[in-house]
Amino acid sequence: MKKRLAVYPGSFDPTTYGHLDIIRRSLEVFDHLIIAVAGNAEKSGLFTFEERIDLIKALVGDDPRVTIETFKGLLVDYVVSRGARVIIRGLRAVSDFEYEFQLAQTNRAIHPEVETVFMMTSVPYVYLSSSVVKTVAGLGGPVDSFVPPPVQAALEKKFADRLPR
């Protein structure tokens, strides 16, 4: 029987409870999930690729159904190179849909065999983004309801020398 394989791409800078929700729900539908940590030319990263991968590993443990990798180049080319046919994208609000729809259609034009599956973010995480988490953490605000403890500790360490005492 062929494994149902999907790729969940993102910057994961940092990984939030919203990301973990999509990971958990994806694993209910697919046999194996590749978490593909991508760089975004429009965003500067707070965490290095290695730090992001280490944090994700700490959160998903040694689940054999999950592979964590980085990639460069076009996402859709990466997906095909890994033998996958599905891209998972989380949608928080209607405003996300237009952008994600455009990307999905572009990917389909390049590789028609690759499908994009949109998962609506669970209600408690609709407002949550990595950018918001970084802003709150950078200003010394509480992020414990946004990110798991290992990510919270990593954020505190990153911002320790920048926060007023």
C-alpha positions in Angstrom: 0.0 0.0 0.0 1.3 3.4 -1.0 2.0 5.9 1.8 0.0 9.1 1.8 2.8 11.7 2.0 2.3 15.4 2.5 4.6 18.4 2.9 3.8 21.2 5.4 6.0 24.2 4.5 6.6 27.3 6.6 9.2 29.5 8.2 8.3 28.2 11.7 10.1 31.2 13.1 9.0 30.3 15.8 6.7 27.3 15.9 3.4 28.2 17.5 0.5 26.2 18.9 -1.2 26.9 15.6 1.5 25.1 13.7 1.3 22.2 16.1 -2.5 22.0 15.6 -2.0 21.8 11.8 0.8 19.1 12.2 -1.4 17.0 14.5 -4.4 17.2 12.2 -2.3 16.5 9.1 -1.1 13.3 10.7 -4.7 12.2 11.2 -5.1 12.4 7.4 -1.7 11.5 6.0 0.6 8.6 6.8 3.8 10.7 6.8 4.4 14.5 7.0 7.5 16.3 5.9 7.8 19.6 7.8 9.7 21.8 5.3 11.4 24.7 7.0 11.7 27.5 4.4 13.5 30.7 4.3 11.5 33.8 3.2 13.3 36.5 1.3 10.7 39.0 2.6 11.3 38.2 6.2 14.4 38.2 8.4 14.6 35.2 10.7 14.9 35.4 14.4 16.0 31.8 14.7 18.5 30.1 12.5 17.4 27.1 10.4 19.2 24.8 12.8 17.4 26.4 15.8 14.0 26.0 14.1 14.7 22.4 13.3 15.8 21.7 16.9 12.7 23.4 18.3 10.4 21.4 16.0 12.2 18.2 16.9 11.7 19.0 20.6 8.0 19.5 19.9 7.2 16.5 17.7 9.6 14.1 19.5 10.7 11.0 17.7 7.5 10.4 15.8 8.4 8.2 12.9 5.7 9.7 10.8 7.4 13.1 10.7 10.5 14.2 8.8 11.9 17.7 9.3 14.0 19.3 6.6 15.0 22.6 5.1 14.7 23.4 1.4 15.7 26.0 -1.1 14.1 26.9 -4.4 10.5 26.4 -5.5 8.4 24.6 -2.9 6.5 22.7 -5.6 9.8 21.4 -7.1 10.9 20.3 -3.6 7.6 18.5 -3.1 8.0 16.6 -6.3 11.6 15.8 -5.5 10.5 14.2 -2.2 7.9 12.0 -4.0 4.9 13.9 -2.4 1.8 15.1 -4.1 0.2 17.2 -1.4 1.1 20.6 0.1 -0.6 21.4 3.5 -1.4 25.1 4.1 -3.1 26.5 7.2 -5.6 29.3 6.8 -6.3 31.6 9.7 -8.7 34.0 8.0 -10.3 34.9 4.7 -7.4 37.3 4.2 -5.0 34.4 4.0 -7.0 32.7 1.3 -6.4 35.0 -1.6 -2.6 34.8 -1.2 -2.6 31.0 -0.6 -5.0 30.5 -3.5 -2.7 32.4 -5.9 0.3 30.3 -4.7 -1.7 27.0 -5.1 -2.7 27.9 -8.6 0.9 28.9 -9.5 2.2 25.6 -8.1 -0.5 23.7 -10.1 0.5 25.4 -13.3 4.1 24.3 -12.7 3.3 20.7 -11.4 -0.3 19.8 -12.1 0.0 16.6 -10.2 0.6 18.4 -6.9 -2.5 19.4 -4.8 -2.7 22.0 -2.1 -4.9 21.0 0.9 -6.1 24.0 3.0 -6.7 23.4 6.7 -8.6 26.0 8.6 -6.8 26.8 11.8 -8.6 25.8 14.9 -10.5 28.6 16.6 -8.1 29.3 19.5 -5.3 30.0 17.0 -7.1 32.1 14.3 -5.3 35.3 15.3 -1.9 33.7 16.0 1.1 34.2 13.8 4.9 33.9 14.3 5.2 37.6 13.6 2.8 38.5 16.4 4.6 36.1 18.8 8.0 37.7 18.0 6.6 41.1 18.6 5.0 40.3 21.9 8.1 38.3 23.1 10.4 41.1 21.9 8.5 43.6 24.1 8.6 41.3 27.1 5.0 40.2 26.9 3.7 36.8 27.9 3.7 34.2 25.1 3.0 31.0 27.1 -0.5 30.8 25.5 0.9 31.1 22.0 3.9 28.7 22.0 5.0 25.5 23.8 7.5 25.8 26.7 10.6 25.0 24.7 9.8 27.8 22.2 9.0 30.2 25.0 12.4 29.5 26.6 14.1 30.0 23.3 12.3 33.3 22.8 13.3 34.5 26.3 16.9 33.6 25.6 16.9 35.4 22.2 15.4 38.6 23.7 17.1 38.4 27.1 19.7 41.1 26.3 17.1 43.3 24.5 14.5 43.6 27.2 14.4 46.3 30.0 15.3 44.9 33.4 
